[in-house]
Amino acid sequence: MLRIFSRGVAVATALFCGAALAQGARPAPLPQAATLTVGYQKVGHLVPMVQVVDELKRLNVDVKLVEFARYADARTALLAGSLDVASVGPADLAIALSQGSKNMVGIMGVGSSPKYVIGRNGVKLDSWSDLAGKKVGIAPGSAVWFQFAATMVEKNVPYNSFTEVKIQGGGANFNQALKKGEVDAIVTWEPFETIPVNEGYGFFARNLEYSQSQSVGAELGMIAATRDAATKNRAAVERFVWAYLNSMNQLAASPERFTEAIAKFTGLDMTMAKAVASPIKLGGVVSVDQIRRQAAAFHRLGVIQRDVSAEIGDFWDASFVRNAGGR
């Protein structure tokens, strides 16, 4: 797939500053109770989900949280209408549109962090050329795979120079494969990046950073809603966005509080939670232009069936953040 991507494609960089968004005043409670079913993943950058439930009760919005192991599963549930709101991958809007679904509305990003290939102790990974001949565990179609694959293209690293090992399921499966020596490296997400390092069988390959590709960028996730929720239940979704921003800003202002929240949210001990929290910068960095570039790049990669970059703007609603007092 990667070989058909034209090396001559030029893409501009337009990342927003990864800082927490401005916060408006608490909205009034809804005059009538509303319910939102929200899909999420138990990962560090989505810790603000911890606090939204109680906050929204005070705003007369009942939130039912549903946990998913991966973004792709939450995307499927959202498109099917089983969820009203969900945390999904930055590329999931383009994927949904390419599949013919017009039921997803992008609202905002959630955070960013450096992303490194995780190597198994004893494996040499000092440069991208060191991937040659290695077995690399990837989650096909995942947000981190998109970041990794786009970086390979931009650095002119032949994707077939290493052996791609597709790993299904949650991040623990990646760690198990690395620990057993079934793969030489993994491309995964937190806290499953930090776990091998802290447990002594893996390392961050610092020279193999893949979160800064021009076509994909550094965004870790995205909050999206169904079109029905964004229109018919808009007042409740607006309050959800306000509560999420409120929680995110509180956590971004206090590394200690963020660490404690990660520990509570994920079940990690405080030492591991601190390591996971350290590189994460809460606050979305994704933009409509970035998602357009992703859509165009993934079409050229052969990952999505058609180029939907021209349609992205019709399915991104920045007014939720603006109405919540965000920039």
N, C-alpha and C positions, 0 to 999 in steps of 0.2 A: 504493500500500500504506500509505503513511504517513498519508493522510487519514482512514483508518478507525480509527486509533488515537485513543482518547478522550482529549481534553485534560484531562478531569476525573480521570483515574486518578492516584491518589496513591501514591507508592512511597517507602518509608523507606530511609535510607542506613545501611548496616551494614558498612562496609569495615574490614578488619583493618589493623593497623599494618604497613606494608610493610618489615618488618625481617627479617633472616635468622633462621631458626628455630633453636631450641636443638638441640644435637647430643649424642646419646648415645655410649656407648663402642662401639668397632668390634665388630661381631658376629663370632662364630666362623665359620670357613669351613664350607661345607656338607660333610657327610660323603660325599656323592656329587655328582659334577659335574652342573651344570645349565646350560642354554642359554636366553638371552633374545634375541629379535629386536626391536630397538628402532628406531622411526621418529623422525626429528628433522628440523629445518630449520636451515640455516646462518645463524642470526641471533644478535645479541649477547646477548640475555637467555637463550639456551640454551647459552651457553658451558660451563656445568658438565658438559655431555656430553663435553667433551674429556678429562676426567680419570676418568670412571667406568669406562672399559674396563680400564685397568691395575689400578685399585683392586679391581674385582670379580674379576679373575683371582686375586688373593690370597685371595678369599673363595670360590673354586671355582665362580664363575659366569662363563661365557663369553658375552660380549655381541657381537652382530652388529648394527652400526649401518647403517641404511638412510636415505639422505637423500631428502627430499621438498621440492619448491619451495614448497608451501603446506600449511597446516593441513588444508584440505579433502581433499587427496590422502592425507595420513596417516590422517585419520579413516576414509576409505573402506577403506584397507588394514587398519586395525585392526578395523573391523566385519566385514570379510571373513575375519578370522582369519589374515591373512598376517603380522601383527605380534603380539607379546605386549604390548608397551608402546609408547606414542607420545606425543609432544608435540602437542597439538591446541589448537584455539581454546576459549576459555572458554564459548562457546555450543554447542560441538559435542555435549555430553552431551544438552542439550535437543533439538537437531536429530536426533540418533540415536533418542531415545525417540519423537519425533513421527513418525518414519518406521517405527516398529514394531520397531526393533532393541533388544534388551535385553542386548547383548553388551559394552557399555562400562561401566567402573567408573571414576569420577573419583577421583583420589588427592590432588592438591595443585596449587596455583598455582605460578608460577615467578618472577614479578616484575612491576614496574609502571614506568611513566614517563609524563611529560606527552606528549600527542599533539596535534600541530598540523597544520592543513592546510598543504601545501607549495605556495606560489605561484610562478609563473614571473616572473622579473625584469621589471619594468615594468607588472605587473598590480596594480591597487589592491585590497587585501584588508585593510582596516582594521577592518571590522565584518562581522557575519554578513549584513547587508543587501547587502554588496558582492558576495556570491555571485550575485546576480540577473544573469541573462544570461550567466554564465560557463560554460565547459565544464570539468567536473570529472571527472577520471579516478578510477574506483573499481573495486575487485575485488568483484563481486557475491557476496554471501553470506560474505564474509571476516570475520575477527574485527574488523578495523579498520572495515569498513563498518558492522557492527552498532553499534560505538561512535559512529560518525559519524551514522548514521541516528537513533539514539536521542536524540542531542544535538539534532538538527534538530527533533524532536518537542517536546522539553522547552523549547526556546527559541522555539517557535512559528514556525520558519522554514519556509515552504512548500517541500516537496521539489521541486516542479515549477518553482520560481523559477529554477533553473539547469538546464543540460543535462548529464545523467548520461552519461558515456562509459565503457562497460564495457571493461575491459582484462583480458585473460586472461594466464596465465603468471606468471613470476616478477617481482620488483620492478624488474629492469632494464628491462622493457617500459614501466613507468610513467615512469622517468627519461627514456627515449628519447622518449616522447610529449611530455613536458614540454619537453625540450630542443629538439625540432623545432617547437614551437609548436602541436602538434595539440590540446593542452589548455591551459587557463589555470591549472589547479591539480590536484594529485593528493592522494589519501588513501591512504597506503601505510604501510610499516613500515621499521624500521631493518635494514640500513644505508642503505636506499634513500631515507630522509628526509634524512639528512645529506649524501649524495653531491651532490645538486644545489646545496646551500648551499656546500659546500666547493669545488665546481668552478665556482661563480660564475654559474649560470643559474637558481637558485631561492632562495627564502627561507622561513623559518618565519613563518607568519602568526600571530604570538603572541596576537592577539585572537580567533583562531578555534581555541580549545583544545577538544578533544572527548573527553577521557578521563575526565571526571568526571560523566557522566550517572548519575542515580540508578538507572536500570534496568539498566545494563551495567557501569559502574565502570571501574577503571583496570587491571585484570588483563591481562597481555600473553599469557598462555598457560596451559596446564594439562597436567599429566601424567596420563595415563589408561592403563588396562590392559584387556585382555579379561577377561570373567568367568572363563573357564577359567584364565588365567594368575593371576588374583587368588585363585583357590581351589586348583587342582591344583598350581600352581607358586608358591605363596604365599611360601615361604621365599626363593626367588630374587628375587621382586619386592621383598620386604622389604629385602633386601641392596642391590638397585638403589636404592631410595628412600634408604637410609642413605648410600650412596656419593654420590648426587646432592646430598643435603643437606650432606654433608661438603665436597664440591667447591664448592658454592654459598657456604657460610660462609667458606671460605678466600678465595675471590675477593671476596666482599663486604667482607672485612676489609682488603683492599689494593687501592686504585684502580690502582696501578701494575701489579700482577699481573693485575687484571681487564683492563686495556688490552692488556697483552701477550697474554693468552689470546684476546681478541677478534681481535687481529691474526693470530694463528696459526690460529684457527678459521675466519675469514672470508677471509683473504688480503688484508685491507686494510693499508695502510701505517700506521705508528704514529700519525701526525697524525690520520688519519681514524678510526682505532680509538679514540683518546682522545675524539674528538668524539662517537662513537657511545656510548661507555661512560658519559660524563658524566651524562646524565639518567636512566640505568637504575638502579633500586633492586631488587636481587635479593631474593627472598623473596615468596611468594605473598600476595596481598591478597584472593583470592576466597574466598567462603564458600558454604555450602549456601543460605542465605537469598538471597544475591546471585544465584545461579544460578536460584533459583525466580523471582525478579523478572524476570530475563532471559527465562525461558521464558514467563511470563505476558505480558510486553511484546511479544515476538516473535509470539506467537499473535495479539494484537490488531493488530499490524502486518500480519498476513497472511503473514509469512515462514515460519512453521511451521504445519502442518496442524491441529494440535489443541493445547490447553493441557495440558502435561505437568508443570506446576509442582508438583502434588501428588505426583508420582512421583519427583522428583529425589532426595529423601532416601534412597530405596531403592537408589540407584545411585551413592552417594558414600561412600567408605570412608576416614574420617579415621584409622583405626587404624594404617594403614601409617606415617604420620608420627609418631603417638604411640609406636609400637613402635621407631621409629628414634631416639627421644629428643627429638622435636620437640614444640612446644606446639600 
